[in-house]
Amino acid sequence: MEVSARNSFKGTIKEIHAGAVNSEVILEIAPGVEVTAIITKESVEHLQLQEGKQAIAVIKASDVIIATE
């Protein structure tokens, strides 16, 4: 897989919460470190995603904002 996005994180699918249209996919990229994505239910089925399967979170963003309190 080659993509132009510079931020990609390989991990294991920890949970999938299926909805009527969209699903929430939680990817554990390190112990205790998770990335959550909302994707279509159709994409979950097409990619054959399931808990325990390896996957890659690809993040494409033009802005990253950092804040402190």
Secondary structure, DSSP 8 states (H G I E B T S, - for coil): ---S-SEEEEEEEEEEEE-SSEEEEEEEEETTEEEEEEEEHHHHHHTT--TT-EEEEEE--S-------
